[in-house]
């Protein structure tokens, strides 16, 4: 965090108009957002600017999007709803599927080999979270500019983690309670993150995963945790995973921020 | 004239009620919201990104996120339109910044005449006409704010530049840029009120 950290800004009046416009850098945005949580006066000032800013889109000439945009959107929604219905998922929204009953875990609990135990952990987590995670993974990886969506993610996650060619990196905790591992195969773009101990994010904040190469951050995806703070992500990086120098998960206050904040939760050196 | 800009608040059902239905899983309600705002989102995306495919992706992603996050909307913190446009604008900024990190030619040609090739797919003729009149009101309001203030609004909002980046580009002190941003938004608000806009139409 630089000198504009939220802990040192009293009332950042000079930053509020820029905040409403989306014209601050990541550090400033984080600091102002944190300040606004505690300052109703500044919130009112930002809301006043935002009311004007929300008219600016009308300055651009409007155009009707092609019909296929609408069709694709609602097909995507229908596919999500169909999958949720078919697998009797919990209702859409913040609610998360409860832990699976013992049988899914106990099928593997008797194994003594470390690989089997690891697979049991993976399988248990995946079975527990499969329904809520599948649509979250689909949502996270659905954008055309993100690393490619991985169909059949839970099954592929299991296969990838248990592959003999897969190596791991321990994720160093920068936030109390968080810990995890990254599973990767040198020379390949696919990787898996498994993290535990993430606190629930308040409204307006989110976890975000990043890769870094030559000081250039590459956003991977938004990270959504279960109610018990667990996460597993299967993703394809734009390039071989070991061509990157670092992976990290940060706390962001800006939706789709292009620069990671200084609020790092876990991180690891890759190469 | 104020009615042009405030017509969203007079719609039936109100946007907030439509969004509440979306939060209940009503995809027909999302159709309603899409038909109200997709034109504006698409126009904004075209203006900022200069590429039809990216703009189409952005429209879809915006309303996908509206669908997925409808339950998080807090009607005490602003209007639905403001929230929808905020999602779209953030996505566009993210794309612009991603392009600056790894420059790739995404424009349809060097001069970016993407709008010339657009097919007019007017579905809601009345809505499109209202949008056009609304745009004229805003353009006239913008003409009444100083050029240097208009410039920073254009660079910040439509160009996706941060205040620091604007200061570097214009070779101005960062304090000057911050002041111009503040004055521009204040002046625009004042002009709109002078033009008959009601304060509650500008309230968050």
Interface residues (C-beta under 8 A of the other chain):
Chain A: X14 X15 X17 X18 X20 X21 X22 X23 X24 X25 X47 X48 X49 X50 X51 X52 X53 X54 X55 X56 X57 X58 X59 X60 X61 X62 X63 X64 X65 X66 X67 X68 X69 X70 X72 X73 X74 X76 X77 X78 X81 X91 X92 X93 X94 X139 X142 X143 X144 X145 X203 X216 X219 X254 X255 X256 X257 X258 X259
Chain B: X5 X23 X25 X27 X30 X31 X34 X38 X39 X40 X41 X42 X43 X44 X46 X47 X48 X55 X56 X57 X59 X60 X61 X63 X64 X67 X68 X71 X72 X74 X77 X78 X79 X81 X82 X85 X86 X87 X88 X89 X90 X91 X93 X94 X95 X97 X98 X101 X115 X118 X119 X120 X121 X122 X123 X124 X128 X131 X132 X134 X135 X138 X139 X142 X153 X156 X157 X158 X160 X161 X162 X163 X164 X166 X175 X178 X181 X182 X185 X188 X189 X192 X202 X203 X204
